[in-house]
Amino acid sequence: MSKKLLRSGMIVSAMTLVSRVLGLVRDVVIANLMGAGSSADVFFFANKIPNFLRRLFAEGAFAQAFVPVLTEYQEKETPEATRELLSKVAGTLGFLVTIVTLVGVIASPVIAAIFGTGWFMAWVNDEPAGAKFELASLVLKITFPYLWFITFTALAGSILNARGRFAVSAFTPVFLNVAIIGAAIYIAPGMEQPEIGLGIGVFLGGLVQFLFQIPFLMRENALVKPTWGWNHPGVVKIRTLMLPALFGVSVSQINLLLDTLIASFLVTGSISWLYYSDRLLEFPLGLFGIAIATVILPALSRKHVNEEGAGFASTMDWGVRAILLLGMPAMLGLIVLAQPMLMVLFMRGAFTISDVEMSSYSLMAYGAGLLSFMMVKVLAPGYYSRQDTKTPVRYGIIAMVSNMLFNLIFAVPFGYVGLAIATSLSALLNASLLYHGLKQKQVYQFSRRTWVFFAKVVLATAAMVVVLLYMLPGQQIWLDWHIGQRGLELTKLILGGAAVYVLSLIFMGIRPWKLKAGADSE
């Protein structure tokens, strides 16, 4: 099982790597086009709202509820019963998300007023910042239909993942990045308001992702006619699991929306600085955390259905070790190399050294919470695979309320950086509660081997940080270099740090490429 999980995880990571690299290219193009000014603030705002709802209706709460139930049907029911479940789920989910999408398009000014209160108040008072509210309302009408497309894309991806076909859904986001890049190059520059052109790119990206999945569903004999099935037993079970998960799995997204609301009252650029730093955070989070969580959820669901308690704990242990192995160096690497990475990736065109400095502060604050974000992704499936969504929701509520409190504590003295600090602290609290709950229910707890593994990873990461700090040039030197030399030096730092980390692990007896579930890595 461990070899199969590792292979599946590598496939998802490889496909995700392609998507994340193109995502960075997309952000580089956007930064060059709009920098961190008003237009960028409006586009990132209008793109964030449907993406938040995507986490609710699509790969977030829905996937966590749907995959365990689908796995149970595939293991215990007939193929005909499974196809009927797919038909009822597609019809019921499709109807609901259609209504939400139509309401979102029609009521976009109301949504913009709720989540961009600072801009709305400026519009009411006829202040210059009020123009952001009007533009955000317009761009939201264009980006909101993305929710409809991505919901069915996520449904198809969940079906394929449950059948062990991970590569397709992991590769699909590539098309969204390609569409936005194309819009940024060929549509937005010719428009008076470039954020409208980027919104068109989001719409087209959602459409292409939706169409791409269809042939693969046909190959799996899983392309069904959607029918309404609110009272179908499988749908009842899914919505019973999903309703609390709607909140629980999206705590971090709700926190980010709260950050956006508060940032709308702060200086121009705050939303963009948070966006660019969050994008760099999402790279390792998606490459490692989400990839590992994606492959262990179906595995954990099968272990639970077949009552394999030891195998369940072993699979959880594999996921935690994988997160520790990859998350610790990624977290410290983001913090130490924050400015160089932002310089290499974004500092051109409208994106200045001032934007680099401002974004680096929030990146370091977000980076401090990376391991917690990743750990939440792995610990939460320990509940969802057992069809327990209420417990993570309870912890999620605690984390979100705490985030609000942290915002009040840190936003006043530290501004937008305080919002990032608050988000990271709430993620740490959420991860701690999830682990405590699993341990209390005697479902899973870190083994002694995992604690030893963790200690060795910490020591290896410390060695990496020392070497990086020794090798790191000063800011003025980075500014004096041309873009090619900056990229070369950053590559040297990353490869040098990775080499020190891996060699340190080997010196302490750990072979990272031999990570096994429930066994030593030596």
C-alpha positions as CSV (number, residue, x, y, z in Angstrom):
1,M,0.0,0.0,0.0
2,S,2.8,2.4,0.9
3,K,4.4,2.0,-2.6
4,K,1.0,2.5,-4.3
5,L,0.4,5.7,-2.2
6,L,3.9,7.0,-2.9
7,R,3.5,6.3,-6.7
8,S,0.0,8.0,-6.7
9,G,1.4,10.9,-4.6
10,M,4.3,11.4,-7.1
11,I,1.8,11.4,-10.0
12,V,-0.4,14.0,-8.4
13,S,2.7,16.1,-7.4
14,A,4.1,15.9,-10.9
15,M,0.8,17.0,-12.5
16,T,0.4,19.6,-9.8
17,L,3.9,20.9,-10.4
18,V,3.1,21.6,-14.0
19,S,0.0,23.5,-12.9
20,R,1.7,25.4,-10.2
21,V,4.6,26.4,-12.5
22,L,2.1,27.8,-15.0
23,G,0.3,29.4,-12.1
24,L,3.5,31.3,-11.2
25,V,3.9,32.2,-14.9
26,R,0.3,33.5,-14.8
27,D,1.1,35.6,-11.7
28,V,4.3,36.9,-13.3
29,V,2.4,38.1,-16.4
30,I,-0.3,39.7,-14.2
31,A,2.3,41.4,-12.0
32,N,4.0,42.8,-15.1
33,L,0.7,44.0,-16.5
34,M,-0.9,45.5,-13.4
35,G,1.6,45.4,-10.5
36,A,0.0,45.8,-7.1
37,G,-2.3,48.8,-7.9
38,S,-6.0,49.4,-8.0
39,S,-6.6,47.2,-11.1
40,A,-4.8,44.2,-9.5
41,D,-6.7,44.7,-6.3
42,V,-10.0,44.5,-8.2
43,F,-9.2,41.4,-10.2
44,F,-7.8,39.5,-7.2
45,F,-11.0,40.4,-5.3
46,A,-13.3,39.4,-8.1
47,N,-11.4,36.1,-8.6
48,K,-11.3,35.3,-4.9
49,I,-15.1,35.1,-4.4
50,P,-16.0,32.4,-6.9
51,N,-12.8,30.5,-5.8
52,F,-14.0,30.6,-2.2
53,L,-17.4,29.1,-3.3
54,R,-15.5,26.6,-5.4
55,R,-14.0,25.2,-2.2
56,L,-17.5,24.8,-0.8
57,F,-19.3,23.3,-3.8
58,A,-16.4,21.7,-5.5
59,E,-13.1,20.1,-4.4
60,G,-13.4,21.1,-0.8
61,A,-16.4,20.1,1.3
62,F,-18.1,18.2,-1.6
63,A,-15.1,16.0,-2.3
64,Q,-14.5,15.3,1.4
65,A,-18.1,14.1,1.7
66,F,-18.5,12.5,-1.8
67,V,-15.4,10.3,-2.1
68,P,-16.0,8.2,1.1
69,V,-19.6,7.5,0.0
70,L,-18.7,6.7,-3.6
71,T,-15.9,4.4,-2.3
72,E,-18.4,2.6,-0.1
73,Y,-20.7,2.2,-3.1
74,Q,-17.9,0.9,-5.3
75,E,-16.8,-1.6,-2.6
76,K,-20.3,-2.9,-1.5
77,E,-22.9,-2.0,-4.2
78,T,-23.5,-3.0,-7.8
79,P,-22.2,-1.0,-10.7
80,E,-25.8,0.0,-11.6
81,A,-26.3,1.3,-8.1
82,T,-23.1,3.3,-8.3
83,R,-24.1,4.8,-11.7
84,E,-27.5,5.8,-10.2
85,L,-25.6,7.5,-7.3
86,L,-23.5,9.4,-9.8
87,S,-26.6,10.5,-11.8
88,K,-28.4,11.7,-8.7
89,V,-25.4,13.5,-7.3
90,A,-24.7,15.3,-10.6
91,G,-28.4,16.4,-11.0
92,T,-28.8,17.6,-7.4
93,L,-25.5,19.4,-7.2
94,G,-25.9,20.8,-10.6
95,F,-29.3,22.3,-9.9
96,L,-28.1,23.9,-6.6
97,V,-24.9,25.4,-8.1
98,T,-26.8,26.7,-11.1
99,I,-29.1,28.7,-8.7
100,V,-26.1,30.0,-6.8
101,T,-24.3,31.0,-10.0
102,L,-27.3,32.9,-11.3
103,V,-27.8,34.7,-8.0
104,G,-24.1,35.5,-7.9
105,V,-24.1,37.1,-11.4
106,I,-27.3,39.1,-10.7
107,A,-26.4,40.2,-7.2
108,S,-22.7,40.9,-7.8
109,P,-23.0,44.5,-6.5
110,V,-24.4,43.2,-3.2
111,I,-21.5,40.6,-2.9
112,A,-19.0,43.3,-3.7
113,A,-20.5,45.5,-1.0
114,I,-20.4,42.7,1.6
115,F,-16.8,41.6,1.0
116,G,-15.4,44.9,-0.1
117,T,-17.1,47.1,2.5
118,G,-14.2,49.6,2.5
119,W,-14.7,50.2,-1.3
120,F,-18.5,50.3,-1.0
121,M,-18.3,53.0,1.7
122,A,-15.9,55.0,-0.5
123,W,-18.5,54.7,-3.3
124,V,-21.3,55.8,-1.1
125,N,-19.3,58.8,0.0
126,D,-18.2,59.6,-3.6
127,E,-14.5,59.1,-2.8
128,P,-12.0,58.0,-5.5
129,A,-11.7,54.5,-4.1
130,G,-15.4,54.0,-4.9
131,A,-14.4,53.2,-8.5
132,K,-13.0,49.9,-7.2
133,F,-16.5,48.9,-6.0
134,E,-18.0,49.6,-9.4
135,L,-15.3,47.7,-11.3
136,A,-15.4,44.8,-8.8
137,S,-19.2,44.4,-9.3
138,L,-18.7,44.2,-13.1
139,V,-15.8,41.8,-13.1
140,L,-17.6,39.5,-10.6
141,K,-20.4,39.1,-13.2
142,I,-17.8,37.7,-15.6
143,T,-15.9,35.5,-13.2
144,F,-18.8,34.1,-11.2
145,P,-19.9,31.5,-13.9
146,Y,-16.5,29.9,-13.3
147,L,-18.1,28.4,-10.2
148,W,-20.6,26.4,-12.4
149,F,-17.8,25.0,-14.6
150,I,-15.4,24.1,-11.8
151,T,-18.1,22.3,-9.7
152,F,-18.7,19.8,-12.5
153,T,-15.0,19.6,-13.1
154,A,-14.4,18.8,-9.4
155,L,-17.2,16.2,-9.5
156,A,-15.5,14.4,-12.4
157,G,-12.2,14.7,-10.7
158,S,-13.6,13.1,-7.5
159,I,-15.0,10.2,-9.5
160,L,-11.6,9.6,-11.2
161,N,-9.7,9.9,-8.0
162,A,-12.0,7.4,-6.3
163,R,-11.1,5.0,-9.1
164,G,-7.3,5.6,-8.7
165,R,-7.1,7.9,-11.8
166,F,-5.3,10.9,-10.1
167,A,-3.4,12.4,-13.0
168,V,-6.3,13.8,-15.0
169,S,-7.8,15.9,-12.2
170,A,-4.3,17.1,-11.0
171,F,-3.5,18.2,-14.6
172,T,-6.8,20.0,-15.3
173,P,-5.9,23.3,-13.6
174,V,-3.3,23.8,-16.2
175,F,-6.0,25.0,-18.6
176,L,-7.2,27.7,-16.3
177,N,-3.6,29.1,-16.0
178,V,-3.2,28.9,-19.8
179,A,-6.5,30.7,-20.4
180,I,-5.6,33.6,-17.9
181,I,-2.1,33.9,-19.4
182,G,-3.6,34.1,-22.9
183,A,-6.1,36.7,-21.7
184,A,-3.3,38.7,-20.1
185,I,-1.2,38.7,-23.3
186,Y,-3.9,39.0,-26.0
187,I,-7.1,40.5,-24.4
188,A,-6.3,42.6,-21.4
189,P,-3.6,44.9,-22.8
190,G,-6.0,46.2,-25.5
191,M,-8.7,47.1,-22.9
192,E,-9.0,50.3,-20.9
193,Q,-9.7,48.2,-17.8
194,P,-7.3,45.2,-18.1
195,E,-9.0,43.4,-15.1
196,I,-12.0,42.9,-17.3
197,G,-9.9,41.0,-19.8
198,L,-8.4,38.8,-17.1
199,G,-12.0,38.1,-15.9
200,I,-12.8,36.8,-19.4
201,G,-9.7,34.5,-19.1
202,V,-11.1,33.0,-15.8
203,F,-14.5,32.3,-17.6
204,L,-12.8,30.6,-20.5
205,G,-10.5,28.6,-18.2
206,G,-13.5,27.2,-16.3
207,L,-15.2,26.2,-19.6
208,V,-12.1,24.4,-21.0
209,Q,-11.5,22.5,-17.7
210,F,-15.1,21.3,-17.7
211,L,-14.9,20.0,-21.3
212,F,-11.5,18.4,-20.8
213,Q,-12.8,15.9,-18.2
214,I,-15.7,14.5,-20.3
215,P,-13.7,12.0,-22.4
216,F,-12.1,10.5,-19.3
217,L,-15.5,10.0,-17.7
218,M,-16.7,8.3,-20.8
219,R,-13.7,5.9,-20.7
220,E,-14.6,5.0,-17.1
221,N,-18.2,4.5,-18.0
222,A,-19.1,7.2,-15.5
223,L,-20.7,9.8,-17.8
224,V,-24.3,9.8,-16.7
225,K,-27.4,11.8,-17.3
226,P,-28.0,14.2,-14.3
227,T,-31.3,13.6,-12.5
228,W,-32.7,15.2,-9.4
229,G,-32.2,13.0,-6.3
230,W,-32.5,15.0,-3.1
231,N,-33.9,12.0,-1.2
232,H,-31.8,9.3,-2.8
233,P,-30.1,7.4,0.1
234,G,-26.6,8.1,-1.2
235,V,-27.3,11.8,-1.8
236,V,-28.8,12.1,1.7
237,K,-25.7,10.6,3.2
238,I,-23.5,13.0,1.1
239,R,-25.4,16.1,2.0
240,T,-25.5,15.0,5.7
241,L,-21.7,14.8,5.6
242,M,-21.3,17.9,3.3
243,L,-23.4,20.4,5.2
244,P,-21.1,20.7,8.2
245,A,-18.1,20.2,6.0
246,L,-19.1,23.2,4.0
247,F,-17.8,25.2,6.9
248,G,-15.2,23.0,8.4
249,V,-13.1,22.4,5.2
250,S,-13.2,26.0,4.2
251,V,-12.0,27.7,7.4
252,S,-8.8,28.9,5.8
253,Q,-10.8,30.3,2.9
254,I,-13.2,32.1,5.1
255,N,-10.3,33.5,7.0
256,L,-8.8,34.8,3.7
257,L,-12.1,36.4,2.8
258,L,-12.2,38.1,6.2
259,D,-8.6,39.3,5.5
260,T,-9.9,40.7,2.1
261,L,-12.7,42.5,3.8
262,I,-10.3,44.1,6.4
263,A,-7.7,44.8,3.7
264,S,-10.3,46.8,1.7
265,F,-10.0,49.4,4.5
266,L,-6.2,49.5,4.3
267,V,-3.9,51.2,1.8
268,T,-4.1,50.4,-1.9
269,G,-2.0,47.4,-2.6
270,S,-2.8,45.5,0.6
271,I,-5.0,42.9,-1.2
272,S,-2.4,42.5,-4.0
273,W,0.5,42.1,-1.5
274,L,-1.4,39.4,0.3
275,Y,-2.3,37.8,-3.0
276,Y,1.2,37.5,-4.3
277,S,2.5,36.1,-1.0
278,D,-0.4,33.7,-0.8
279,R,0.3,32.5,-4.3
280,L,3.9,31.5,-3.3
281,L,2.5,29.8,-0.3
282,E,0.1,27.8,-2.4
283,F,2.9,26.4,-4.5
284,P,4.4,24.0,-1.9
285,L,0.9,23.6,-0.3
286,G,-0.5,22.3,-3.5
287,L,2.6,20.4,-4.6
288,F,2.9,18.5,-1.4
289,G,0.1,19.0,1.1
290,I,-2.9,18.8,-1.2
291,A,-1.3,16.0,-3.3
292,I,-0.7,13.8,-0.3
293,A,-4.2,14.5,1.1
294,T,-5.7,13.7,-2.3
295,V,-4.2,10.2,-2.5
296,I,-4.8,9.2,1.2
297,L,-8.5,10.1,1.3
298,P,-9.6,7.2,-0.9
299,A,-7.1,4.9,0.8
300,L,-8.3,5.8,4.3
301,S,-12.0,5.4,3.2
302,R,-11.3,1.8,2.0
303,K,-9.5,1.0,5.2
304,H,-12.4,2.3,7.2
305,V,-15.0,0.5,5.1
306,N,-13.1,-2.8,5.3
307,E,-12.4,-2.2,9.1
308,E,-8.7,-2.3,8.8
309,G,-7.8,-0.3,11.9
310,A,-4.0,-0.9,11.8
311,G,-3.9,-0.1,8.1
312,F,-5.8,3.1,8.7
313,A,-3.3,4.3,11.3
314,S,-0.4,3.2,9.1
315,T,-1.7,5.2,6.2
316,M,-2.2,8.3,8.4
317,D,1.4,7.9,9.7
318,W,2.7,7.8,6.2
319,G,0.9,11.0,5.4
320,V,2.2,12.8,8.5
321,R,5.8,11.7,7.8
322,A,5.5,12.8,4.2
323,I,4.3,16.3,5.3
324,L,7.1,16.6,7.9
325,L,9.7,15.6,5.3
326,L,8.6,18.1,2.7
327,G,6.8,20.8,4.8
328,M,9.6,21.7,7.2
329,P,12.2,22.7,4.6
330,A,9.5,24.3,2.4
331,M,8.4,26.5,5.3
332,L,11.8,27.7,6.4
333,G,12.9,28.1,2.7
334,L,9.9,30.4,2.0
335,I,10.8,32.6,5.0
336,V,14.5,32.9,4.3
337,L,14.2,33.3,0.6
338,A,11.1,35.5,0.6
339,Q,12.6,38.6,-1.0
340,P,14.8,36.8,-3.6
341,M,11.8,34.7,-4.8
342,L,9.6,37.7,-5.2
343,M,12.3,39.7,-7.0
344,V,12.9,36.8,-9.5
345,L,9.3,36.0,-10.1
346,F,7.5,39.4,-10.0
347,M,9.8,42.4,-10.0
348,R,9.4,43.8,-13.5
349,G,7.0,46.1,-15.3
350,A,4.5,47.6,-12.8
351,F,5.8,45.5,-9.9
352,T,8.5,47.5,-8.0
353,I,11.1,46.9,-5.3
354,S,8.6,48.5,-2.9
355,D,6.0,45.9,-3.8
356,V,8.7,43.2,-3.3
357,E,9.4,44.4,0.2
358,M,5.8,44.7,1.2
359,S,4.9,41.3,-0.2
360,S,7.9,39.7,1.5
361,Y,6.6,40.6,4.9
362,S,3.2,38.9,4.4
363,L,5.0,36.0,2.7
364,M,7.1,35.4,5.8
365,A,4.0,35.6,8.0
366,Y,2.1,33.2,5.8
367,G,5.2,30.9,5.5
368,A,5.4,30.5,9.2
369,G,2.0,28.7,9.0
370,L,2.8,26.5,6.0
371,L,3.4,23.3,8.0
372,S,0.2,23.8,9.8
373,F,-1.8,24.4,6.6
374,M,-0.3,21.2,5.2
375,M,-0.9,19.2,8.4
376,V,-4.6,20.2,8.3
377,K,-4.9,18.8,4.8
378,V,-3.6,15.4,6.0
379,L,-5.3,15.2,9.4
380,A,-8.8,16.2,8.2
381,P,-9.2,13.2,5.9
382,G,-8.7,11.1,9.1
383,Y,-12.2,12.3,10.0
384,Y,-13.8,12.6,6.5
385,S,-12.8,9.0,5.6
386,R,-14.7,7.8,8.6
387,Q,-17.7,9.9,7.5
388,D,-17.3,12.2,10.5
389,T,-17.6,15.8,9.4
390,K,-19.0,17.3,12.6
391,T,-15.8,17.2,14.6
392,P,-13.7,19.1,12.1
393,V,-16.5,21.6,11.8
394,R,-16.4,22.2,15.6
395,Y,-12.7,22.7,15.4
396,G,-13.0,24.9,12.4
397,I,-15.5,27.2,14.2
398,I,-13.0,27.6,17.0
399,A,-10.2,28.3,14.6
400,M,-12.2,30.9,12.7
401,V,-13.4,32.7,15.8
402,S,-9.8,32.7,17.0
403,N,-8.7,34.1,13.6
404,M,-11.1,37.1,14.1
405,L,-9.6,37.7,17.5
406,F,-6.0,37.4,16.1
407,N,-7.0,39.9,13.4
408,L,-8.0,42.4,16.0
409,I,-4.8,41.9,17.9
410,F,-2.3,42.0,15.0
411,A,-4.0,44.0,12.3
412,V,-3.9,47.3,14.2
413,P,-0.1,47.4,14.8
414,F,1.0,45.4,11.7
415,G,-1.7,46.2,9.1
416,Y,-2.0,43.6,6.3
417,V,1.0,41.6,7.7
418,G,-1.1,41.2,10.9
419,L,-3.8,39.6,8.8
420,A,-1.3,37.0,7.5
421,I,0.0,36.4,11.1
422,A,-3.6,35.8,12.3
423,T,-4.2,33.3,9.5
424,S,-1.1,31.3,10.3
425,L,-1.9,31.2,14.0
426,S,-5.5,30.0,13.3
427,A,-4.1,27.2,11.0
428,L,-1.8,26.1,13.9
429,L,-4.7,26.0,16.2
430,N,-6.8,24.1,13.7
431,A,-4.1,21.4,13.1
432,S,-3.5,21.0,16.9
433,L,-7.2,20.5,17.5
434,L,-7.5,18.0,14.7
435,Y,-4.6,15.9,16.0
436,H,-5.9,16.1,19.6
437,G,-9.3,14.8,18.4
438,L,-7.8,11.8,16.5
439,K,-5.7,11.0,19.5
440,Q,-8.6,11.3,22.0
441,K,-10.8,9.0,19.8
442,Q,-7.8,6.5,19.7
443,V,-8.0,6.7,15.9
444,Y,-4.4,7.9,15.4
445,Q,-1.5,9.4,17.2
446,F,2.1,10.0,16.3
447,S,4.2,6.8,16.8
448,R,7.6,7.0,18.6
449,R,9.2,6.5,15.2
450,T,7.4,9.5,13.8
451,W,8.6,11.7,16.7
452,V,12.2,10.5,16.1
453,F,11.7,11.2,12.4
454,F,10.4,14.7,13.2
455,A,13.4,15.5,15.4
456,K,15.8,14.5,12.6
457,V,13.9,16.5,10.1
458,V,14.1,19.6,12.4
459,L,17.9,19.2,12.7
460,A,18.3,18.7,8.9
461,T,16.2,21.8,8.3
462,A,18.3,23.9,10.8
463,A,21.4,22.9,8.9
464,M,19.8,24.0,5.6
465,V,18.8,27.4,7.1
466,V,22.3,28.1,8.4
467,V,23.8,27.4,5.0
468,L,21.2,29.5,3.2
469,L,21.8,32.5,5.5
470,Y,25.5,32.2,4.9
471,M,25.1,32.1,1.1
472,L,22.4,34.8,0.9
473,P,23.6,38.0,-0.8
474,G,22.3,41.4,0.5
475,Q,19.4,43.2,-1.1
476,Q,21.5,45.8,-3.0
477,I,23.5,43.0,-4.7
478,W,20.2,41.4,-5.9
479,L,19.1,44.8,-7.3
480,D,22.4,45.2,-9.1
481,W,22.1,41.9,-10.9
482,H,20.0,41.5,-14.1
483,I,17.0,39.2,-14.1
484,G,18.9,36.2,-15.5
485,Q,21.6,36.4,-12.9
486,R,19.0,36.7,-10.1
487,G,17.3,33.6,-11.4
488,L,20.6,31.7,-11.5
489,E,21.5,32.7,-8.0
490,L,18.1,31.8,-6.6
491,T,18.4,28.4,-8.3
492,K,21.8,27.9,-6.7
493,L,20.4,28.8,-3.3
494,I,17.4,26.4,-3.6
495,L,19.5,23.5,-4.9
496,G,22.3,24.2,-2.3
497,G,19.7,24.2,0.5
498,A,18.0,21.1,-0.8
499,A,21.4,19.3,-1.0
500,V,22.3,20.2,2.5
501,Y,18.9,19.1,3.8
502,V,19.0,15.7,2.0
503,L,22.7,15.0,3.0
504,S,21.9,15.9,6.6
505,L,19.0,13.4,6.6
506,I,21.2,10.7,5.1
507,F,23.9,11.4,7.7
508,M,21.3,10.8,10.4
509,G,20.2,7.5,8.8
510,I,17.1,8.6,7.0
511,R,16.6,7.7,3.3
512,P,13.8,10.1,2.1
513,W,13.2,8.0,-1.1
514,K,12.3,5.0,1.1
515,L,9.5,6.6,3.1
516,K,7.1,3.8,4.0
517,A,3.8,3.7,5.9
518,G,4.2,2.2,9.3
519,A,7.9,1.6,8.9
520,D,11.2,3.2,9.4
521,S,12.5,5.4,6.6
522,E,16.0,4.1,7.1
